[in-house]
Amino acid sequence: MSTTPATTPPPQTRGISKEHRKVIIASSLGTVFEWYDFYLYGSLAAVIAVHFFSALAPGPAFIMALLTFAAGFAVRPFGAIVFGRLGDMIGRKYTFLITIVIMGVSTFLVGVLPGYATIGIAAPIILVVLRCLQGLALGGEYGGAATYVAEHAPHGKRGLYTSFIQTTATVGLFLSLLVILGCRLILGNEAFAEWGWRIPFLISFVLLIISIWIRMQLSESPLFQKMKEEGTRSKAPLTESFGTWSNGRIVLLALFGATAGQAVVWYAGQFYALFFMTQTLKVDPITANLFIAAALAIATGGFVFFGWLSDKIGRKPIIMAGCLLAALTYFPIFKGLTHYANPALEAATRDAPAVVVADPRDCSFQFVPSELKSHVTFNNSCDLVKNVLNARGVSYTNEEAPAGTLASVRIGDRVVQSLNLTQLSGEDAGEAQARLTAELGSALDAAGYPMAADNDAMNKPMVLLLLTILVLYVTMVYGPIAAWLVELFPTRIRYTSMSLPYHIGNGWFGGFLPTTAFAVVLLTGNIYAGLWYPIVIAVMTFIIGTFFLRETKDVDITQ
């Protein structure tokens, strides 16, 4: 069975009925709570590192906390396979009831889990297991919610109905940040760091009870119920989805021609933009978060608008336009953020460009988050100067020097010679490194490179405008994607087929975007080079989606 355009599409209904409103609210609320649970860990990674990885030095402990956070993204596709299969065999309603229970209980258990000081190595091991369970649950949740809502939606309204599901990730992130901020303000930073960080996790149990109660009021998807009554359910949804070329081909096209590009635009427009503002442009974190929050508040309505518009003009043109616009404008937008958020950095880069002159074999790949710079030692002459430049957010170019040459940095007309700490030891090495850091810092200061963005020099309306544009791209690619994925696959294997490309796209291509982009910046020295990752993926999706994926807005999924 396949989804085919109806020769006579069913008539559109006007407005949203009371029953459909209940379906949308119940599905969306549950998904909001799942995203709340998922993002809590990321927001509290630094605190978690102290309690669960205290056997390690601060740097490695934070790395382990970040890797544990990444584990949730890594296992999302496996959750899509497991729960997608269940959803196509036993039903949409009961499957995403299971996923929300797993997510809620796992999150609650993080809140009561004893730390390393109490139960030793068992603490981080259990934490990793719980984080993986969260990722598995999220892998099954989205496909179930999107499929359930779409199969309730009347013909001609699927884009609008499913667009409400698309707002849930943003709302869940808001909710997690709001609860954390409230706990910090009420308890104070010291009490919060000691034990108060557990409260946001414990609150998830209350949200779990609410979600279960709401979803228990719902009936099964009418299309699944019809299949069940007719005995036409798939007995092997995994085989039908991925073991046959006819459907497996659509799964691959949905991944590379839809969700991969959608994912990188989503993560670049929100998470990477925030990272670029705080880490590279040195904008105060509170200010940067307020900017992102304001942009989200302004543009979030775009999810519903573009979902509605996709019912009129199609899913594909909107998503492809979002990918293309992002690819064409990311460089000017992010350079514009530099111009308006930290004009002093832009001027210094233009008037006194930094050039690292070094033997390439003397340069390591300094792929270390900025939070860990104080815990990591780079001894070679090239590493020492690049470490200082990276910490200051300075964009630089690389110039190859003959083998054995001691590295140097040219900042405009001034040259700072590096040193090789491998030839020194003890206090001598520490003093020499301190002198080099001070000399290089003095040269950067003299050239006008700022330590932080000047709030008074910032053009705040323009910064907000550029961030809002980035979020609007997110709403273009994300608003219609659920309806498109639902319509690409037949009812009997829809949950399984749509979940896997969605979670590989968003869990892998999107979830690892900040890490990948940051690595590219460190590798090249160019603060904008990380943008090539989302640009290349977005262009790939534009080409594949445009030429190889069909439009589906007129597909009758009841056939």
Helices and strands as residue ranges (DSSP letters): H 18-43, H 45-52, H 58-74, H 76-89, H 92-112, H 116-119, H 122-152, H 158-166, H 168-187, H 189-191, I 192-196, H 198-216, H 222-230, H 237-242, H 245-254, I 255-259, H 260-267, I 268-272, H 273-275, I 276-280, H 285-299, H 301-313, H 315-341, H 343-351, E 354-358, G 360-362, G 370-375, H 381-392, E 396-400, E 408-411, E 414-417, G 421-423, H 426-446, H 460-478, H 481-488, G 491-493, H 494-504, I 505-510, H 513-524, G 529-531, H 532-548
